[in-house]
Amino acid sequence: MPTSSAIEIHALTKSYGDRVVLDDVSVDVARGSRTIVLGPNGAGKSTLLEIIATIRTPTSGTVRIEGHDSREHLRDARRSIGLTPQSNALDPLATPTEIFEFQASALGMGRRAARVRARELVELFGLGDHCRKRIAQLSGGTRRKVDLAVALVGEPPVIVLDEPTTGLDPLARLDFWNELTRLNDTDPDRTLLVSTQDLHEAEVLATDIVVLRDGRVVAHDAPDTLKGRVGERTLTLAMADPASAQHLITKSRTAFQAEARAEDLVRLALPQDSNVLETALEDIGAMAGAVREIRLSEPSLDDVFVALASR
């Protein structure tokens, strides 16, 4: 019976001699999610993705891809995965069309079916102006699109991407993020597993986040849930003068506090899932003429990374 998890990892370890790279990793990746793996250098991100993609074998533990054990049913597990590696591995003298057709043939498609699939991918990724150019002639962003398209030749339900936008300029990164989101949105069952050190990339893409530290999973949850664990929303007001700030602190039904750095600033911590903000806004409205500025601050993935991923 199909489960709600596209990837199921249980008690996974990977060691090289005395060096432990992955230590008892257990995590389920929800089907249809865009799951981001975060962690500092050396946390084990690339090793984890390579084991999931069946490039490396674990020392112990199990990995199931769409229900297929990656050791007992290797062929089925591999057919369920498309991989976009960290480094571009495309033949610089080939064209995108040639690469797509070759990959399709390697997956067992006949010549006619391979040509049809190549044309579909050219159209899907907007590569019409580039499909006859050599890879060496393409920009970094376009080469990355070709990398992603190669992973989709066999229409696998799981796409694994290892730091996919490293080295791309900001516009190319944004374009690539849009492609990933579109692929996920157009097929609700397609799962994206992405390793990155770019916290903005994680902020844009993630529906779920896995945090690795020293080869172990230290957190796995939705981005907003993780943010709530490590920080809190804060409402900060700049008042007209210190007297107004003190009046708000005294009269408000909520726990406004004075800011030590400036006597005209007041701050209110906003617990998750409470009506504190609604009450505070009512009290602020009663003396709106004395308010110069209101700022709502949210915890960020930077806070999550510092609190959970750093040693």
The 8 nearest C-alpha neighbors of each residue, nearest first, counted from 0:
[[1, 2, 66, 3, 65, 4, 67, 5],
 [2, 0, 3, 66, 65, 4, 5, 30],
 [1, 3, 4, 0, 5, 66, 65, 30],
 [2, 4, 30, 29, 5, 1, 28, 31],
 [5, 3, 29, 30, 2, 6, 28, 27],
 [4, 6, 30, 65, 29, 28, 64, 3],
 [7, 5, 64, 28, 4, 27, 63, 65],
 [6, 8, 27, 63, 62, 26, 4, 28],
 [9, 7, 62, 25, 26, 61, 27, 63],
 [8, 10, 25, 61, 11, 60, 24, 62],
 [11, 9, 23, 60, 24, 25, 12, 61],
 [10, 12, 60, 24, 23, 9, 59, 61],
 [13, 11, 21, 22, 23, 59, 58, 57],
 [14, 12, 58, 21, 57, 20, 19, 22],
 [13, 15, 19, 18, 20, 16, 58, 12],
 [16, 14, 18, 17, 19, 13, 20, 58],
 [15, 17, 18, 14, 19, 13, 20, 58],
 [16, 18, 15, 19, 14, 20, 13, 21],
 [19, 17, 15, 16, 14, 20, 13, 21],
 [18, 20, 14, 21, 13, 17, 15, 22],
 [21, 19, 214, 13, 14, 43, 18, 22],
 [22, 20, 214, 12, 13, 19, 43, 215],
 [21, 23, 12, 214, 215, 24, 19, 20],
 [24, 22, 10, 11, 12, 25, 21, 215],
 [25, 23, 11, 10, 22, 215, 216, 9],
 [26, 24, 9, 8, 10, 11, 23, 27],
 [27, 25, 8, 7, 24, 28, 9, 219],
 [26, 28, 7, 6, 4, 8, 29, 25],
 [29, 27, 6, 4, 5, 30, 7, 26],
 [30, 28, 4, 32, 5, 3, 31, 27],
 [29, 31, 5, 4, 190, 32, 3, 188],
 [30, 32, 188, 190, 189, 187, 29, 33],
 [33, 31, 190, 30, 29, 34, 206, 191],
 [32, 34, 191, 206, 205, 192, 190, 207],
 [33, 35, 207, 192, 208, 32, 205, 206],
 [34, 36, 208, 193, 205, 194, 192, 209],
 [35, 37, 194, 209, 210, 208, 193, 195],
 [38, 36, 210, 195, 211, 209, 196, 35],
 [37, 39, 211, 308, 42, 210, 212, 40],
 [40, 38, 42, 41, 308, 309, 212, 196],
 [41, 39, 42, 38, 43, 44, 196, 212],
 [40, 42, 43, 39, 213, 44, 20, 214],
 [41, 43, 213, 212, 214, 39, 40, 38],
 [44, 42, 214, 46, 41, 20, 45, 47],
 [45, 43, 47, 46, 42, 48, 194, 36],
 [44, 46, 48, 47, 43, 49, 161, 194],
 [47, 45, 49, 43, 48, 44, 50, 20],
 [48, 46, 44, 50, 45, 49, 43, 51],
 [47, 49, 51, 45, 50, 46, 52, 44],
 [50, 48, 52, 46, 54, 51, 47, 55],
 [51, 49, 55, 53, 47, 52, 48, 56],
 [50, 52, 48, 53, 49, 47, 62, 54],
 [51, 53, 49, 50, 54, 48, 80, 82],
 [54, 52, 50, 51, 55, 49, 56, 69],
 [55, 53, 49, 52, 50, 56, 51, 48],
 [56, 54, 50, 53, 49, 57, 46, 52],
 [55, 57, 50, 53, 58, 54, 13, 70],
 [58, 56, 13, 59, 12, 50, 55, 11],
 [57, 59, 13, 12, 14, 56, 60, 11],
 [60, 58, 12, 57, 11, 13, 61, 10],
 [59, 61, 11, 10, 9, 12, 57, 62],
 [60, 62, 9, 8, 11, 63, 10, 59],
 [61, 63, 8, 69, 7, 68, 9, 64],
 [62, 64, 68, 67, 7, 66, 6, 69],
 [63, 65, 6, 67, 66, 76, 5, 68],
 [66, 64, 5, 67, 6, 63, 79, 4],
 [65, 67, 64, 63, 68, 1, 5, 2],
 [68, 66, 63, 64, 76, 65, 72, 69],
 [67, 69, 63, 72, 71, 70, 62, 66],
 [68, 70, 73, 76, 72, 62, 63, 71],
 [71, 69, 73, 68, 72, 61, 62, 56],
 [70, 72, 68, 73, 69, 67, 74, 76],
 [73, 71, 68, 75, 69, 70, 74, 67],
 [72, 74, 69, 76, 70, 75, 71, 77],
 [75, 73, 77, 76, 72, 78, 69, 79],
 [76, 74, 78, 77, 73, 72, 67, 79],
 [77, 75, 73, 79, 67, 69, 74, 64],
 [78, 76, 74, 79, 80, 75, 73, 53],
 [79, 77, 75, 76, 80, 74, 155, 153],
 [78, 80, 155, 76, 77, 156, 157, 75],
 [81, 79, 157, 155, 77, 78, 158, 82],
 [80, 82, 150, 158, 155, 151, 159, 157],
 [83, 81, 159, 150, 158, 84, 160, 80],
 [82, 84, 160, 147, 146, 150, 159, 161],
 [85, 83, 161, 86, 82, 160, 87, 163],
 [84, 86, 161, 162, 163, 87, 83, 160],
 [87, 85, 84, 88, 163, 83, 161, 162],
 [86, 88, 89, 85, 84, 146, 143, 142],
 [89, 87, 86, 90, 84, 146, 91, 85],
 [90, 88, 87, 91, 134, 146, 98, 93],
 [89, 91, 93, 92, 88, 134, 98, 135],
 [92, 90, 134, 135, 93, 89, 133, 94],
 [93, 91, 133, 90, 134, 135, 94, 89],
 [94, 92, 133, 90, 91, 134, 97, 98],
 [93, 95, 133, 97, 132, 96, 131, 134],
 [96, 94, 98, 130, 97, 99, 145, 93],
 [95, 97, 99, 94, 98, 130, 117, 100],
 [96, 98, 94, 100, 95, 99, 101, 93],
 [99, 97, 95, 101, 96, 100, 102, 94],
 [98, 100, 117, 102, 96, 101, 97, 149],
 [101, 99, 113, 103, 97, 102, 98, 117],
 [100, 102, 98, 104, 103, 99, 97, 105],
 [103, 101, 105, 99, 104, 100, 98, 106],
 [102, 104, 100, 106, 113, 105, 101, 108],
 [105, 103, 108, 107, 101, 106, 102, 100],
 [104, 106, 102, 107, 103, 101, 108, 100],
 [107, 105, 103, 104, 108, 102, 153, 152],
 [106, 108, 104, 105, 109, 103, 102, 113],
 [109, 107, 104, 103, 113, 112, 106, 110],
 [108, 110, 112, 111, 113, 104, 107, 103],
 [111, 109, 113, 112, 114, 108, 104, 100],
 [110, 112, 114, 113, 109, 115, 108, 116],
 [113, 111, 115, 109, 114, 110, 108, 116],
 [114, 112, 100, 110, 103, 116, 111, 115],
 [115, 113, 117, 111, 112, 116, 100, 118],
 [114, 116, 112, 118, 113, 117, 119, 111],
 [115, 117, 119, 113, 118, 114, 112, 120],
 [118, 116, 114, 99, 120, 119, 115, 100],
 [119, 117, 121, 115, 116, 120, 122, 114],
 [118, 120, 116, 122, 117, 121, 123, 115],
 [121, 119, 123, 117, 122, 118, 124, 116],
 [120, 122, 126, 118, 119, 124, 123, 127],
 [121, 123, 125, 119, 120, 124, 118, 126],
 [124, 122, 120, 121, 125, 119, 126, 118],
 [125, 123, 126, 122, 121, 120, 144, 148],
 [124, 126, 122, 127, 123, 121, 128, 120],
 [127, 125, 121, 129, 124, 128, 130, 122],
 [126, 128, 129, 130, 125, 121, 122, 131],
 [127, 129, 126, 130, 131, 125, 132, 121],
 [130, 128, 126, 132, 127, 131, 137, 95],
 [129, 131, 95, 96, 127, 126, 132, 128],
 [132, 130, 94, 129, 133, 96, 95, 128],
 [133, 131, 129, 94, 130, 134, 136, 137],
 [132, 134, 94, 93, 92, 135, 136, 91],
 [133, 135, 91, 136, 137, 94, 93, 92],
 [134, 136, 91, 133, 137, 92, 138, 132],
 [137, 135, 134, 133, 132, 138, 91, 92],
 [138, 136, 134, 135, 141, 142, 139, 133],
 [139, 137, 141, 140, 142, 136, 135, 134],
 [138, 140, 142, 141, 143, 167, 137, 166],
 [141, 139, 171, 143, 138, 142, 167, 144],
 [140, 142, 144, 138, 143, 139, 137, 145],
 [143, 141, 145, 139, 144, 140, 137, 138],
 [142, 144, 146, 140, 141, 145, 139, 147],
 [145, 143, 141, 147, 142, 146, 148, 140],
 [144, 146, 148, 142, 143, 147, 149, 141],
 [147, 145, 143, 149, 144, 148, 83, 142],
 [146, 148, 144, 150, 145, 149, 83, 143],
 [147, 149, 145, 151, 150, 146, 144, 120],
 [150, 148, 146, 151, 152, 147, 99, 145],
 [149, 151, 81, 147, 82, 148, 152, 83],
 [150, 152, 154, 148, 149, 153, 81, 155],
 [153, 151, 149, 154, 150, 103, 148, 99],
 [152, 154, 151, 155, 103, 106, 150, 78],
 [153, 155, 151, 152, 156, 81, 150, 79],
 [156, 154, 79, 80, 157, 153, 81, 151],
 [155, 157, 189, 79, 190, 154, 80, 158],
 [158, 156, 190, 80, 155, 189, 79, 191],
 [159, 157, 81, 191, 80, 82, 190, 192],
 [160, 158, 82, 192, 193, 191, 81, 83],
 [161, 159, 83, 193, 163, 82, 84, 192],
 [160, 162, 85, 194, 84, 163, 193, 83],
 [163, 161, 195, 194, 85, 164, 165, 160],
 [162, 164, 161, 160, 165, 85, 83, 84],
 [165, 163, 167, 172, 162, 166, 175, 143],
 [166, 164, 167, 163, 162, 85, 195, 172],
 [165, 167, 164, 168, 139, 163, 172, 140],
 [168, 166, 164, 165, 172, 171, 140, 139],
 [167, 169, 171, 170, 172, 166, 140, 139],
 [170, 168, 172, 171, 173, 167, 174, 164],
 [171, 169, 173, 172, 168, 174, 167, 175],
 [170, 172, 174, 140, 168, 173, 169, 167],
 [173, 171, 175, 169, 170, 174, 167, 164],
 [172, 174, 176, 170, 175, 171, 169, 177],
 [173, 175, 171, 177, 172, 176, 170, 178],
 [174, 176, 178, 172, 177, 173, 171, 179],
 [177, 175, 173, 179, 178, 174, 172, 180],
 [176, 178, 174, 180, 175, 179, 181, 173],
 [179, 177, 175, 181, 176, 180, 182, 174],
 [180, 178, 176, 182, 181, 177, 183, 175],
 [179, 181, 177, 183, 182, 178, 184, 176],
 [180, 182, 184, 178, 183, 179, 185, 177],
 [183, 181, 179, 185, 180, 184, 178, 186],
 [182, 184, 180, 181, 186, 185, 189, 187],
 [185, 183, 181, 186, 182, 187, 180, 189],
 [184, 186, 182, 183, 181, 187, 180, 189],
 [185, 187, 188, 183, 189, 184, 182, 31],
 [188, 186, 31, 189, 184, 183, 185, 190],
 [189, 187, 31, 186, 30, 190, 156, 183],
 [190, 188, 156, 31, 186, 187, 183, 157],
 [189, 191, 31, 157, 32, 30, 33, 158],
 [192, 190, 33, 158, 157, 159, 34, 193],
 [193, 191, 159, 34, 35, 33, 160, 158],
 [194, 192, 160, 35, 161, 36, 159, 34],
 [195, 193, 36, 161, 162, 35, 160, 37],
 [196, 194, 162, 197, 37, 193, 36, 161],
 [195, 197, 198, 37, 38, 39, 194, 162],
 [196, 198, 200, 195, 199, 201, 162, 37],
 [199, 197, 201, 200, 196, 202, 300, 301],
 [198, 200, 202, 201, 197, 203, 300, 204],
 [201, 199, 203, 197, 198, 202, 204, 195],
 [200, 202, 198, 204, 205, 199, 203, 35],
 [201, 203, 199, 200, 204, 205, 198, 300],
 [204, 202, 200, 201, 199, 205, 176, 198],
 [205, 203, 201, 202, 200, 33, 206, 180],
 [206, 204, 207, 201, 33, 34, 35, 202],
 [205, 207, 33, 221, 32, 34, 204, 222],
 [208, 206, 221, 34, 205, 220, 222, 35],
 [209, 207, 35, 34, 219, 220, 36, 221],
 [208, 210, 219, 36, 218, 35, 37, 211],
 [211, 209, 37, 218, 38, 217, 216, 36],
 [212, 210, 216, 38, 215, 42, 217, 214],
 [211, 213, 42, 308, 214, 215, 38, 216],
 [214, 212, 42, 215, 211, 41, 43, 20],
 [213, 215, 21, 43, 42, 20, 22, 212],
 [214, 216, 212, 22, 211, 213, 24, 217],
 [217, 215, 211, 218, 210, 24, 212, 209],
 [216, 218, 210, 211, 215, 212, 307, 219],
 [219, 217, 210, 216, 209, 220, 211, 307],
 [220, 218, 209, 208, 210, 217, 207, 221],
 [221, 219, 207, 208, 225, 224, 222, 218],
 [220, 222, 207, 224, 223, 206, 208, 225],
 [223, 221, 225, 224, 207, 226, 208, 220],
 [224, 222, 226, 225, 221, 227, 220, 298],
 [225, 223, 227, 221, 226, 222, 220, 228],
 [226, 224, 228, 222, 227, 223, 220, 221],
 [227, 225, 223, 228, 224, 229, 298, 230],
 [226, 228, 224, 225, 230, 229, 231, 223],
 [229, 227, 225, 226, 230, 224, 231, 303],
 [230, 228, 226, 227, 303, 306, 225, 302],
 [231, 229, 298, 227, 228, 226, 232, 302],
 [232, 230, 227, 298, 233, 269, 270, 268],
 [231, 233, 297, 269, 296, 268, 298, 234],
 [232, 234, 268, 296, 267, 269, 295, 231],
 [233, 235, 295, 267, 266, 294, 296, 268],
 [234, 236, 266, 294, 265, 293, 233, 295],
 [237, 235, 293, 265, 264, 292, 238, 294],
 [236, 238, 264, 292, 291, 263, 290, 293],
 [237, 239, 290, 263, 291, 240, 244, 289],
 [238, 240, 289, 290, 291, 243, 263, 237],
 [239, 241, 263, 243, 242, 238, 244, 262],
 [242, 240, 263, 244, 262, 243, 245, 238],
 [243, 241, 245, 244, 240, 246, 263, 239],
 [244, 242, 246, 245, 241, 240, 238, 247],
 [243, 245, 241, 247, 242, 246, 263, 238],
 [246, 244, 248, 242, 243, 247, 249, 241],
 [245, 247, 243, 249, 244, 248, 250, 242],
 [248, 246, 244, 250, 249, 245, 251, 243],
 [247, 249, 245, 255, 246, 251, 250, 256],
 [248, 250, 246, 247, 251, 245, 255, 252],
 [251, 249, 247, 248, 246, 252, 282, 245],
 [252, 250, 253, 247, 248, 282, 249, 279],
 [251, 253, 250, 254, 279, 278, 282, 249],
 [252, 254, 251, 255, 279, 275, 278, 267],
 [255, 253, 256, 267, 252, 248, 251, 268],
 [256, 254, 267, 248, 266, 253, 265, 257],
 [257, 255, 266, 265, 254, 248, 267, 258],
 [256, 258, 265, 264, 259, 266, 262, 255],
 [257, 259, 264, 265, 260, 261, 262, 256],
 [258, 260, 261, 257, 262, 264, 265, 256],
 [259, 261, 258, 262, 264, 257, 263, 265],
 [262, 260, 263, 264, 259, 258, 257, 241],
 [261, 263, 241, 264, 258, 257, 259, 260],
 [264, 262, 241, 240, 238, 244, 261, 237],
 [265, 263, 237, 258, 262, 261, 236, 238],
 [266, 264, 257, 236, 258, 256, 235, 255],
 [265, 267, 235, 256, 255, 234, 257, 236],
 [266, 268, 255, 234, 233, 269, 254, 256],
 [269, 267, 233, 232, 270, 234, 231, 266],
 [268, 270, 232, 233, 267, 231, 275, 271],
 [271, 269, 273, 268, 231, 272, 232, 275],
 [270, 272, 273, 269, 227, 231, 232, 274],
 [273, 271, 270, 274, 269, 275, 276, 227],
 [272, 274, 275, 271, 270, 276, 269, 277],
 [273, 275, 277, 276, 278, 272, 279, 270],
 [276, 274, 278, 277, 273, 279, 269, 253],
 [275, 277, 279, 278, 274, 280, 269, 273],
 [278, 276, 280, 274, 279, 275, 281, 273],
 [277, 279, 281, 275, 276, 280, 274, 282],
 [278, 280, 276, 282, 281, 277, 275, 253],
 [281, 279, 283, 277, 282, 278, 284, 276],
 [280, 282, 284, 278, 279, 283, 277, 285],
 [283, 281, 279, 285, 284, 280, 251, 278],
 [284, 282, 280, 285, 281, 286, 287, 279],
 [285, 283, 287, 281, 286, 282, 280, 288],
 [284, 286, 282, 283, 287, 281, 288, 280],
 [287, 285, 284, 288, 283, 289, 282, 290],
 [288, 286, 284, 290, 289, 283, 285, 291],
 [287, 289, 286, 290, 291, 239, 284, 285],
 [288, 290, 239, 287, 238, 286, 243, 291],
 [291, 289, 238, 287, 288, 292, 239, 237],
 [290, 292, 238, 237, 239, 289, 293, 236],
 [293, 291, 237, 236, 290, 294, 238, 235],
 [294, 292, 236, 235, 237, 295, 291, 234],
 [293, 295, 235, 234, 296, 236, 292, 233],
 [296, 294, 234, 233, 235, 297, 293, 232],
 [297, 295, 233, 232, 294, 234, 298, 235],
 [296, 298, 232, 299, 231, 295, 233, 230],
 [299, 297, 230, 226, 231, 232, 302, 296],
 [300, 298, 301, 302, 226, 297, 303, 230],
 [299, 301, 303, 302, 304, 198, 226, 202],
 [300, 302, 304, 299, 303, 305, 198, 298],
 [301, 303, 305, 300, 299, 304, 306, 298],
 [304, 302, 300, 306, 301, 305, 307, 226],
 [305, 303, 308, 301, 307, 302, 306, 300],
 [304, 306, 302, 309, 303, 307, 308, 301],
 [305, 307, 303, 304, 302, 308, 309, 229],
 [308, 306, 304, 305, 303, 309, 217, 210],
 [307, 309, 304, 212, 38, 305, 306, 210],
 [310, 308, 305, 307, 306, 304, 39, 212],
 [309, 308, 212, 307, 305, 213, 306, 39]]
